[in-house]
Amino acid sequence: MDIILTKLKALGIEEKDINTTDYSLLPKYTYESTICSSVFCPPSRKVQDGYTASHNVSVKVRKTENVGEALALAGENGATGLSNISFTVDDPDKILDEARAEAITDARAKIVYEIR
């Protein structure tokens, strides 16, 4: 994870745009076979043989031309899962206000045109 984070920062992604969302540590198991007799074959035994650690981060890539490179460097440097990719804007209310204002202006222009 340290390598991935270092390379993301080298790509120009700021510290404020990289956030840890989850750490987890789960037991890892293997199954050992048991010796079967001619009459009975008991099931295998579940034996803990370590742990699996996960570190999940959320990364905001502000320059869309860098998205492919950011995804590639994560995969090339050991990331085992890339998910929940989404495209958003920093201030959705501003975009919505601008779209509404434009729609109202457009609607008023059509109403004036039809009345004349």
PyRosetta script that sets phi, psi and omega in degrees:
from pyrosetta import init, pose_from_sequence

init()
pose = pose_from_sequence("MDIILTKLKALGIEEKDINTTDYSLLPKYTYESTICSSVFCPPSRKVQDGYTASHNVSVKVRKTENVGEALALAGENGATGLSNISFTVDDPDKILDEARAEAITDARAKIVYEIR")
pose.set_psi(1, -37.8)
pose.set_omega(1, 179.6)
pose.set_phi(2, -59.7)
pose.set_psi(2, -40.7)
pose.set_omega(2, 179.6)
pose.set_phi(3, -64.1)
pose.set_psi(3, -45.7)
pose.set_omega(3, -179.7)
pose.set_phi(4, -61.1)
pose.set_psi(4, -47.3)
pose.set_omega(4, -178.3)
pose.set_phi(5, -63.3)
pose.set_psi(5, -40.2)
pose.set_omega(5, 178.2)
pose.set_phi(6, -62.3)
pose.set_psi(6, -43.4)
pose.set_omega(6, -179.0)
pose.set_phi(7, -70.8)
pose.set_psi(7, -34.2)
pose.set_omega(7, 175.9)
pose.set_phi(8, -63.9)
pose.set_psi(8, -41.2)
pose.set_omega(8, 178.2)
pose.set_phi(9, -66.1)
pose.set_psi(9, -38.1)
pose.set_omega(9, 177.6)
pose.set_phi(10, -65.3)
pose.set_psi(10, -25.2)
pose.set_omega(10, 177.3)
pose.set_phi(11, -75.5)
pose.set_psi(11, -10.8)
pose.set_omega(11, 178.3)
pose.set_phi(12, 106.2)
pose.set_psi(12, 6.9)
pose.set_omega(12, 178.9)
pose.set_phi(13, -81.2)
pose.set_psi(13, 127.0)
pose.set_omega(13, -175.9)
pose.set_phi(14, -77.2)
pose.set_psi(14, 155.3)
pose.set_omega(14, 179.1)
pose.set_phi(15, -54.7)
pose.set_psi(15, -39.2)
pose.set_omega(15, -177.9)
pose.set_phi(16, -65.6)
pose.set_psi(16, -18.4)
pose.set_omega(16, -178.4)
pose.set_phi(17, -97.3)
pose.set_psi(17, 7.2)
pose.set_omega(17, 177.5)
pose.set_phi(18, -121.6)
pose.set_psi(18, 114.7)
pose.set_omega(18, -176.4)
pose.set_phi(19, -129.8)
pose.set_psi(19, 131.4)
pose.set_omega(19, 173.7)
pose.set_phi(20, -71.0)
pose.set_psi(20, 129.9)
pose.set_omega(20, 179.3)
pose.set_phi(21, -107.7)
pose.set_psi(21, -19.8)
pose.set_omega(21, -176.7)
pose.set_phi(22, -167.5)
pose.set_psi(22, 140.6)
pose.set_omega(22, 165.6)
pose.set_phi(23, -121.6)
pose.set_psi(23, 138.9)
pose.set_omega(23, 173.8)
pose.set_phi(24, -145.9)
pose.set_psi(24, 152.4)
pose.set_omega(24, 178.7)
pose.set_phi(25, -136.8)
pose.set_psi(25, 115.5)
pose.set_omega(25, -176.5)
pose.set_phi(26, -123.5)
pose.set_psi(26, 144.3)
pose.set_omega(26, 177.6)
pose.set_phi(27, -66.3)
pose.set_psi(27, 147.6)
pose.set_omega(27, 178.9)
pose.set_phi(28, -115.3)
pose.set_psi(28, 138.2)
pose.set_omega(28, -175.8)
pose.set_phi(29, -124.7)
pose.set_psi(29, 153.4)
pose.set_omega(29, 167.4)
pose.set_phi(30, -123.8)
pose.set_psi(30, 164.8)
pose.set_omega(30, 179.8)
pose.set_phi(31, -116.9)
pose.set_psi(31, 122.9)
pose.set_omega(31, 179.9)
pose.set_phi(32, -99.0)
pose.set_psi(32, 134.6)
pose.set_omega(32, 177.9)
pose.set_phi(33, -70.0)
pose.set_psi(33, 150.9)
pose.set_omega(33, 175.5)
pose.set_phi(34, -111.2)
pose.set_psi(34, 158.7)
pose.set_omega(34, -177.8)
pose.set_phi(35, -77.5)
pose.set_psi(35, 128.8)
pose.set_omega(35, 179.8)
pose.set_phi(36, -94.2)
pose.set_psi(36, 145.3)
pose.set_omega(36, 172.1)
pose.set_phi(37, -99.4)
pose.set_psi(37, 178.7)
pose.set_omega(37, 179.2)
pose.set_phi(38, -70.7)
pose.set_psi(38, -15.5)
pose.set_omega(38, -176.6)
pose.set_phi(39, -107.1)
pose.set_psi(39, -33.4)
pose.set_omega(39, -171.5)
pose.set_phi(40, -141.4)
pose.set_psi(40, 139.6)
pose.set_omega(40, 176.6)
pose.set_phi(41, -126.2)
pose.set_psi(41, 101.1)
pose.set_omega(41, -178.5)
pose.set_phi(42, -67.8)
pose.set_psi(42, 156.3)
pose.set_omega(42, 179.2)
pose.set_phi(43, -67.3)
pose.set_psi(43, 162.4)
pose.set_omega(43, 178.4)
pose.set_phi(44, -68.4)
pose.set_psi(44, 160.4)
pose.set_omega(44, -179.2)
pose.set_phi(45, -101.5)
pose.set_psi(45, 138.0)
pose.set_omega(45, 175.3)
pose.set_phi(46, -87.5)
pose.set_psi(46, 123.0)
pose.set_omega(46, -177.1)
pose.set_phi(47, -126.4)
pose.set_psi(47, 126.5)
pose.set_omega(47, 177.7)
pose.set_phi(48, -70.8)
pose.set_psi(48, 130.7)
pose.set_omega(48, -179.3)
pose.set_phi(49, -128.5)
pose.set_psi(49, 19.0)
pose.set_omega(49, 177.1)
pose.set_phi(50, 151.8)
pose.set_psi(50, -160.9)
pose.set_omega(50, -178.9)
pose.set_phi(51, -136.3)
pose.set_psi(51, 155.3)
pose.set_omega(51, 173.0)
pose.set_phi(52, -115.0)
pose.set_psi(52, 123.0)
pose.set_omega(52, 179.2)
pose.set_phi(53, -102.8)
pose.set_psi(53, 140.9)
pose.set_omega(53, 176.7)
pose.set_phi(54, -128.9)
pose.set_psi(54, 142.2)
pose.set_omega(54, 176.3)
pose.set_phi(55, -133.8)
pose.set_psi(55, 112.1)
pose.set_omega(55, -178.2)
pose.set_phi(56, -106.5)
pose.set_psi(56, 136.9)
pose.set_omega(56, 177.8)
pose.set_phi(57, -130.1)
pose.set_psi(57, 153.9)
pose.set_omega(57, 172.8)
pose.set_phi(58, -107.4)
pose.set_psi(58, 130.3)
pose.set_omega(58, -177.4)
pose.set_phi(59, -125.1)
pose.set_psi(59, 126.8)
pose.set_omega(59, 175.8)
pose.set_phi(60, -101.3)
pose.set_psi(60, 118.1)
pose.set_omega(60, 177.9)
pose.set_phi(61, -101.9)
pose.set_psi(61, 109.3)
pose.set_omega(61, -174.7)
pose.set_phi(62, -79.9)
pose.set_psi(62, -27.2)
pose.set_omega(62, 178.1)
pose.set_phi(63, -97.7)
pose.set_psi(63, 105.5)
pose.set_omega(63, -174.6)
pose.set_phi(64, -59.2)
pose.set_psi(64, -25.4)
pose.set_omega(64, 178.7)
pose.set_phi(65, -69.0)
pose.set_psi(65, -13.5)
pose.set_omega(65, 179.6)
pose.set_phi(66, -97.2)
pose.set_psi(66, -2.2)
pose.set_omega(66, -176.1)
pose.set_phi(67, -60.1)
pose.set_psi(67, -49.2)
pose.set_omega(67, -179.4)
pose.set_phi(68, -59.6)
pose.set_psi(68, -42.3)
pose.set_omega(68, 179.6)
pose.set_phi(69, -66.6)
pose.set_psi(69, -38.7)
pose.set_omega(69, 178.6)
pose.set_phi(70, -64.4)
pose.set_psi(70, -43.7)
pose.set_omega(70, 178.5)
pose.set_phi(71, -64.5)
pose.set_psi(71, -43.4)
pose.set_omega(71, -178.9)
pose.set_phi(72, -63.8)
pose.set_psi(72, -44.5)
pose.set_omega(72, -177.8)
pose.set_phi(73, -67.6)
pose.set_psi(73, -31.4)
pose.set_omega(73, 176.1)
pose.set_phi(74, -65.0)
pose.set_psi(74, -47.7)
pose.set_omega(74, -179.8)
pose.set_phi(75, -65.5)
pose.set_psi(75, -38.8)
pose.set_omega(75, -178.7)
pose.set_phi(76, -72.0)
pose.set_psi(76, -15.7)
pose.set_omega(76, -175.8)
pose.set_phi(77, -115.2)
pose.set_psi(77, 25.2)
pose.set_omega(77, 168.7)
pose.set_phi(78, 105.8)
pose.set_psi(78, -3.0)
pose.set_omega(78, 177.0)
pose.set_phi(79, -64.4)
pose.set_psi(79, 132.9)
pose.set_omega(79, -177.3)
pose.set_phi(80, -103.9)
pose.set_psi(80, -4.0)
pose.set_omega(80, 177.7)
pose.set_phi(81, -154.5)
pose.set_psi(81, 127.6)
pose.set_omega(81, 174.8)
pose.set_phi(82, -122.9)
pose.set_psi(82, 118.4)
pose.set_omega(82, -175.3)
pose.set_phi(83, -148.0)
pose.set_psi(83, 173.6)
pose.set_omega(83, 177.6)
pose.set_phi(84, 56.8)
pose.set_psi(84, 42.1)
pose.set_omega(84, 177.5)
pose.set_phi(85, -73.9)
pose.set_psi(85, 128.9)
pose.set_omega(85, 180.0)
pose.set_phi(86, -143.0)
pose.set_psi(86, 159.1)
pose.set_omega(86, 178.8)
pose.set_phi(87, -116.9)
pose.set_psi(87, 122.8)
pose.set_omega(87, -177.5)
pose.set_phi(88, -137.3)
pose.set_psi(88, 174.9)
pose.set_omega(88, 173.6)
pose.set_phi(89, -121.2)
pose.set_psi(89, 156.9)
pose.set_omega(89, -178.4)
pose.set_phi(90, -65.6)
pose.set_psi(90, -39.5)
pose.set_omega(90, -175.5)
pose.set_phi(91, -127.6)
pose.set_psi(91, 81.7)
pose.set_omega(91, -177.5)
pose.set_phi(92, -63.2)
pose.set_psi(92, -29.4)
pose.set_omega(92, 179.2)
pose.set_phi(93, -63.5)
pose.set_psi(93, -38.6)
pose.set_omega(93, 178.5)
pose.set_phi(94, -62.6)
pose.set_psi(94, -45.5)
pose.set_omega(94, 179.8)
pose.set_phi(95, -62.8)
pose.set_psi(95, -44.1)
pose.set_omega(95, 179.0)
pose.set_phi(96, -63.2)
pose.set_psi(96, -42.3)
pose.set_omega(96, 178.7)
pose.set_phi(97, -61.2)
pose.set_psi(97, -43.1)
pose.set_omega(97, 178.7)
pose.set_phi(98, -64.1)
pose.set_psi(98, -42.4)
pose.set_omega(98, 179.6)
pose.set_phi(99, -65.3)
pose.set_psi(99, -40.8)
pose.set_omega(99, 178.4)
pose.set_phi(100, -64.3)
pose.set_psi(100, -44.8)
pose.set_omega(100, 180.0)
pose.set_phi(101, -60.3)
pose.set_psi(101, -42.5)
pose.set_omega(101, 178.8)
pose.set_phi(102, -65.8)
pose.set_psi(102, -40.0)
pose.set_omega(102, 179.2)
pose.set_phi(103, -65.3)
pose.set_psi(103, -40.5)
pose.set_omega(103, 179.3)
pose.set_phi(104, -65.9)
pose.set_psi(104, -44.0)
pose.set_omega(104, 177.9)
pose.set_phi(105, -60.0)
pose.set_psi(105, -45.0)
pose.set_omega(105, 178.9)
pose.set_phi(106, -62.3)
pose.set_psi(106, -44.2)
pose.set_omega(106, -179.9)
pose.set_phi(107, -64.2)
pose.set_psi(107, -41.8)
pose.set_omega(107, 179.3)
pose.set_phi(108, -63.7)
pose.set_psi(108, -39.2)
pose.set_omega(108, 179.4)
pose.set_phi(109, -64.3)
pose.set_psi(109, -37.9)
pose.set_omega(109, 179.4)
pose.set_phi(110, -70.6)
pose.set_psi(110, -38.0)
pose.set_omega(110, 179.9)
pose.set_phi(111, -66.7)
pose.set_psi(111, -45.5)
pose.set_omega(111, 179.6)
pose.set_phi(112, -60.7)
pose.set_psi(112, -42.6)
pose.set_omega(112, -179.0)
pose.set_phi(113, -63.0)
pose.set_psi(113, -42.6)
pose.set_omega(113, -177.1)
pose.set_phi(114, -72.9)
pose.set_psi(114, -28.0)
pose.set_omega(114, -179.3)
pose.set_phi(115, -75.5)
pose.set_psi(115, -35.6)
pose.set_omega(115, -177.0)
pose.set_phi(116, -66.5)
pose.dump_pdb("model.pdb")
